[in-house]
Amino acid sequence: MARSQLGPQLSTGTAATARSLWPFHSLAMRVSWYTHAMPPLSPDTAPDAERCLIRLAREMPPGRKLDIAVAMSRTLRQLAEAGVRSRYPDATEDEIRKRLAARWLPREIVIAAYGWDPEREGY
């Protein structure tokens, strides 16, 4: 096999050096990214506690992760609904449903699906 068929030639310079490591340069870049320390996820969490949380999340079965995500989504919806109810205490259930839809869906879809214009009626 000719040398040119084996990959790029070894040469000098940063870009040329990276090309000369073909096909290993992409692996080196992935390993370099993987081994660098991640920034803290939360500035008010102790590093040991954060490492423990990450370890627990990695060990958690996918079904349990899905259960947690669904519960978080449900909680978010309940909080949003409570906010709408506090701003519009006299709103009917139908109006609350429309105002919630207006928070998450594009205006055109809310108008088409509910006949409700959030820019005119409010969110």
C-alpha positions in Angstrom: 0.0 0.0 0.0 1.3 3.4 -0.9 2.2 5.8 1.9 -0.4 8.4 0.8 -3.1 5.8 1.2 -2.2 5.3 4.9 -3.3 8.8 6.0 -1.9 12.3 6.0 1.8 12.9 6.1 3.6 14.0 9.3 4.4 17.7 9.1 4.9 20.7 11.4 2.4 23.2 12.8 -0.6 22.9 15.0 -3.2 22.1 12.4 -0.8 20.0 10.5 0.1 18.1 13.6 -3.5 17.4 14.4 -4.0 16.1 10.9 -0.9 14.0 11.2 -2.5 12.1 14.1 -5.4 11.0 11.8 -7.5 8.9 12.6 -6.5 9.3 16.3 -6.9 13.1 16.7 -10.7 12.9 17.1 -10.3 10.2 19.8 -7.7 12.4 21.6 -10.1 15.3 21.5 -12.9 13.2 23.0 -10.6 11.9 25.8 -9.3 15.4 26.5 -12.9 16.7 26.8 -13.9 13.7 29.0 -11.0 14.0 31.4 -11.4 17.8 32.1 -13.2 18.6 35.3 -16.8 19.7 34.9 -17.8 23.1 36.4 -20.0 22.8 39.5 -23.7 22.2 38.7 -24.7 24.4 41.6 -22.6 27.0 43.4 -24.3 26.3 46.7 -23.8 22.6 46.7 -20.7 21.1 48.4 -18.4 19.2 45.9 -18.8 15.9 47.8 -22.5 16.2 47.8 -22.6 17.0 44.1 -20.4 14.0 43.3 -22.7 11.8 45.3 -25.8 13.2 43.4 -24.1 12.5 40.1 -23.2 9.0 41.1 -26.7 8.3 42.2 -28.1 9.7 39.0 -25.8 7.5 36.9 -26.8 4.4 38.9 -30.5 5.1 38.7 -32.5 2.9 36.4 -34.0 4.7 33.3 -37.6 4.0 34.4 -36.9 5.8 37.7 -35.4 8.8 35.9 -38.5 9.0 33.7 -40.7 8.9 36.8 -38.8 11.8 38.3 -39.0 13.8 35.1 -42.8 13.2 34.9 -43.2 14.3 38.5 -41.1 17.4 37.9 -43.3 18.2 34.8 -46.5 17.7 36.8 -45.1 20.0 39.5 -44.2 22.7 37.0 -47.7 22.6 35.6 -49.3 22.8 39.0 -47.1 25.8 39.9 -48.0 27.5 36.6 -51.7 26.9 37.3 -51.4 28.3 40.8 -49.8 31.4 39.3 -52.6 31.9 36.8 -55.2 31.3 39.5 -53.6 33.9 41.8 -53.5 36.5 39.0 -57.0 35.7 37.8 -59.0 34.6 40.8 -62.4 34.9 39.0 -61.3 32.9 36.0 -63.3 29.8 34.9 -61.6 26.4 34.5 -61.8 26.9 30.7 -60.1 30.3 30.9 -57.3 28.8 33.1 -56.8 26.0 30.6 -56.5 28.6 27.8 -54.1 30.8 29.7 -51.9 27.8 30.5 -51.9 26.7 26.9 -50.9 30.2 25.9 -47.8 29.9 28.1 -46.5 26.8 26.4 -47.8 26.8 22.8 -47.2 29.2 19.9 -49.8 32.0 19.6 -51.0 30.6 16.2 -51.8 27.2 17.7 -53.6 28.7 20.8 -55.8 30.8 18.5 -56.5 27.8 16.2 -57.1 25.3 19.0 -58.8 27.4 21.6 -60.0 30.6 19.8 -57.9 32.5 22.4 -55.5 35.3 21.4 -53.0 35.6 24.3 -51.8 39.0 23.0 -55.3 40.3 23.3 -56.6 38.3 26.3 -53.4 38.0 28.3 -51.3 35.0 29.4 
